[in-house]
């Protein structure tokens, strides 16, 4: 653990800092990241010993309060925070809550404006699903030499803008490996093979909650089936309660508070006098 002060000037500890990530990249040591958007997920991330996590900015307070140590990046939605000032304001809001960085797929100029104010920024390169209409749909990026070269240039542009990291989504594996070697950017691989610096999967995909997970994901758990079992158990309990109430087997004397018999008789006598 590293001792730090948050942007809110509060002492804290973190699993990693940005220099730690850079050192890990230099040494070829893989870091691990997932998403967390509930208190339960955030606590699980901490217990499992992950290095990093990403949360929706709207959930930043819940996540940070539940997990006070894992390096946390908040995702700022591009459609909810439109202008550069909007993004800047939201970035400082979540940093005040104890988040360590923000992620945005916005322009290099926007990233530069944020980093000039000392805000740690993770960019988003490769497949950006919200912008997939511009590249012909959901597909891998960097499968031609020309596209791969342009992608590499984008990493260098992001590097020049001051970002410390980039979510690197669904990039051809060999291209990711070569780019990661040639940029100081911490490459967070989501569906881009093992050549990045950080291995990343969404919580719901890796835990087996997604009905139709993306090709790049692997379920390491089976929570979807567990939720089905939980749902059925809930229905069974509700049905049993309803039946017991209607047939008179609930509540019993054990589940009903009583009072001394003399007090009950006194009550009834008082009622008869009203």
C-alpha positions in Angstrom: 0.0 0.0 0.0 1.1 3.5 -0.8 0.3 6.5 1.5 -1.3 9.4 -0.4 -3.4 12.5 0.1 -6.6 12.6 -2.0 -7.6 15.6 -4.0 -9.8 16.5 -1.0 -6.6 16.7 1.1 -7.5 13.6 3.1 -4.9 11.0 4.0 -5.4 7.6 2.4 -3.8 4.4 1.2 -3.8 3.1 -2.3 -3.0 -0.3 -3.9 -1.0 1.5 -6.6 -0.1 5.0 -7.7 0.6 6.2 -11.3 4.4 5.8 -10.8 3.7 2.3 -9.5 1.9 1.5 -12.8 4.8 2.9 -14.8 7.3 0.8 -12.9 5.2 -2.3 -13.4 5.1 -1.5 -17.2 8.8 -1.2 -17.2 9.3 -4.5 -15.4 6.7 -6.3 -17.5 4.5 -7.0 -14.4 0.8 -7.2 -15.2 -1.7 -5.3 -13.2 -5.4 -6.3 -12.9 -8.5 -4.1 -13.2 -12.3 -4.6 -13.2 -15.5 -2.5 -12.8 -17.4 -1.8 -9.6 -20.6 0.1 -9.3 -22.1 -1.1 -6.1 -20.8 -1.3 -2.5 -20.8 -5.1 -2.7 -18.8 -5.1 -5.9 -16.3 -2.6 -4.5 -15.7 -4.6 -1.4 -15.3 -7.8 -3.5 -12.6 -6.0 -5.6 -10.7 -5.1 -2.5 -10.9 -8.5 -0.9 -9.8 -10.1 -4.2 -6.7 -7.9 -4.2 -7.2 -6.1 -7.5 -4.9 -3.3 -8.4 -7.4 -1.0 -10.1 -11.1 -0.5 -10.6 -13.4 1.6 -12.8 -16.8 3.0 -11.6 -19.5 5.1 -13.2 -19.0 8.7 -12.0 -22.6 8.6 -10.7 -21.6 5.7 -8.3 -18.3 7.2 -7.2 -19.3 8.0 -3.7 -20.8 4.5 -3.0 -17.8 2.8 -4.5 -15.2 4.9 -2.7 -16.9 4.6 0.7 -17.1 0.8 0.4 -13.5 0.4 -0.9 -11.0 2.9 0.4 -7.8 1.4 -1.0 -8.1 0.3 -4.6 -7.0 2.8 -7.2 -10.3 4.0 -8.7 -11.0 5.7 -12.0 -14.4 7.2 -12.6 -16.0 7.1 -16.0 -17.5 10.4 -17.1 -20.3 9.9 -19.7 -19.9 12.0 -22.8 -23.6 12.6 -23.3 -24.2 13.8 -19.8 -21.2 16.2 -19.6 -21.1 18.0 -22.9 -18.7 20.9 -22.8 -15.1 20.9 -21.6 -16.2 22.9 -18.5 -18.9 20.3 -17.8 -16.2 17.5 -17.9 -13.8 19.6 -15.8 -16.5 20.2 -13.2 -17.5 16.6 -13.0 -13.9 15.5 -12.8 -13.3 17.7 -9.8 -16.5 16.5 -8.2 -15.5 12.9 -8.3 -11.9 13.6 -7.3 -13.3 15.4 -4.2 -15.0 12.1 -3.3 -11.7 10.3 -3.3 -11.5 8.9 -6.8 -8.0 8.9 -8.2 -8.5 9.5 -11.9 -11.1 9.9 -14.6 -11.7 8.1 -17.9 -13.1 9.9 -21.0 -13.2 9.1 -24.7 -13.2 12.9 -25.5 -10.8 14.7 -27.8 -7.1 15.0 -27.2 -7.6 18.8 -26.7 -10.1 18.0 -23.9 -7.7 15.5 -22.3 -4.9 18.1 -22.4 -7.1 20.7 -20.7 -7.8 18.3 -17.9 -4.2 17.1 -17.4 -3.0 20.7 -17.4 -5.1 21.1 -14.2 -3.4 18.1 -12.7 -6.3 15.7 -13.3 -5.1 12.1 -14.0 -6.8 11.0 -17.2 -7.3 7.6 -18.7 -8.3 7.9 -22.4 -10.2 5.4 -24.5 -8.8 4.0 -27.8 -9.5 1.2 -30.1 -13.2 0.2 -30.2 -15.2 2.9 -28.4 -18.7 1.4 -28.5 -20.4 4.8 -28.3 -18.6 5.9 -31.4 -18.9 2.6 -33.3 -21.2 4.0 -35.9 -18.1 5.8 -37.4 -16.1 2.6 -37.9 -18.8 0.4 -39.3 -20.1 -1.1 -36.1 -18.7 -3.2 -33.3 -15.5 -4.7 -34.6 -11.8 -5.2 -33.8 -9.6 -2.2 -34.5 -6.1 -2.4 -36.1 -6.6 -5.3 -38.4 -5.0 -3.4 -41.4 -1.6 -1.9 -41.4 -3.0 1.6 -42.2 -5.5 1.5 -39.4 -3.0 0.1 -36.9 -0.5 2.9 -37.8 -3.2 5.5 -37.3 -4.1 3.9 -33.9 -0.5 4.1 -32.9 -0.4 7.8 -33.7 -3.5 8.2 -31.5 -1.6 6.7 -28.6 1.2 9.2 -29.2 -1.3 12.0 -29.4 -2.9 10.9 -26.2 0.5 10.6 -24.6 1.3 14.2 -25.7 -2.0 15.4 -24.2 -0.8 14.2 -20.8 -2.9 11.1 -20.2 -1.3 8.5 -18.1 -3.3 5.5 -19.4 -5.8 4.3 -22.1 -8.5 1.8 -22.0 -7.5 -0.2 -25.1 -10.6 -2.0 -26.3 -10.8 -4.8 -28.9 -7.5 -4.1 -30.7 -5.8 -6.8 -32.7 -3.6 -8.6 -30.2 -0.3 -8.3 -32.0 -0.9 -4.6 -32.7 -1.6 -4.0 -29.0 1.6 -5.7 -28.1 3.7 -3.6 -30.4 2.0 -0.3 -29.4 2.4 -1.0 -25.7 6.1 -1.4 -26.2 6.3 2.0 -27.9 4.3 4.3 -25.7 4.6 5.4 -22.1 0.8 5.1 -21.9 -0.4 2.4 -19.5 -2.3 0.2 -21.9 -5.4 -1.3 -20.2 -6.3 -4.2 -22.4 -10.0 -5.0 -22.7 -10.3 -7.6 -25.4 -6.9 -6.7 -26.9 -4.9 -9.8 -25.9 -2.2 -10.1 -23.3 0.2 -7.6 -24.7 -1.2 -4.6 -22.7 0.0 -3.5 -19.3 -3.2 -4.1 -17.4 -5.7 -7.0 -17.8 -9.3 -5.7 -17.7 -12.7 -7.4 -17.8 -16.1 -6.0 -16.7 -17.3 -7.4 -13.4 -20.6 -8.7 -14.9 -18.8 -10.5 -17.7 -16.1 -12.2 -15.6 -18.6 -13.2 -12.9 -21.0 -14.8 -15.4 -23.8 -12.4 -15.0 -24.1 -11.5 -18.7 -26.5 -13.5 -20.9 -24.6 -12.9 -24.1 -21.1 -11.8 -23.2 -18.8 -10.3 -25.8 -16.3 -12.6 -27.6 -13.3 -11.2 -25.7 -14.8 -12.0 -22.2 -14.6 -15.1 -20.2 -16.9 -16.0 -17.3 -14.9 -17.1 -14.3 -18.1 -17.5 -12.2 -21.8 -18.4 -12.7 -23.7 -15.6 -10.9 -26.5 -15.5 -13.5 -27.5 -19.0 -12.5 -27.1 -18.2 -8.9 -29.4 -15.2 -9.4 -32.0 -17.5 -11.0 -31.8 -19.7 -8.0 -32.1 -16.7 -5.7 -35.1 -15.4 -7.6 -36.8 -18.8 -7.4 -36.1 -19.1 -3.7 -37.6 -15.6 -3.2 -40.8 -16.7 -5.1 -41.0 -19.8 -3.0 -40.6 -17.9 0.2 -43.3 -15.4 -0.9 -45.7 -18.1 -1.9 -45.2 -20.0 1.4 -45.8 -16.9 3.4 -49.0 -16.2 1.5 -50.2 -19.7 1.9 -49.4 -19.9 5.6 -51.2 -16.6 6.2 -54.3 -17.7 4.4 -54.5 -21.1 6.0 -53.9 -19.7 9.5 -50.6 -21.4 10.3 -48.8 -18.0 10.4 -48.4 -16.3 12.8 -48.3 -18.7 15.7 -48.2 -17.9 19.3 -44.4 -18.0 19.2 -44.5 -15.2 16.6 -47.1 -13.1 18.3 -46.4 -10.9 21.3 -48.6 -11.5 24.4 -49.4 -9.8 27.7 -50.2 -11.0 31.2 -53.7 -12.6 31.3 -54.8 -10.3 34.1 -53.9 -7.2 32.0 -55.9 -8.6 29.1 -59.0 -9.2 31.2 -58.6 -5.7 32.6 -58.5 -4.3 29.1 -61.6 -6.2 28.1 -63.5 -5.0 31.2 -62.5 -1.5 30.4 -63.8 -1.9 26.9 -67.2 -3.1 28.1 -67.5 0.0 30.2 -67.0 2.4 27.3 
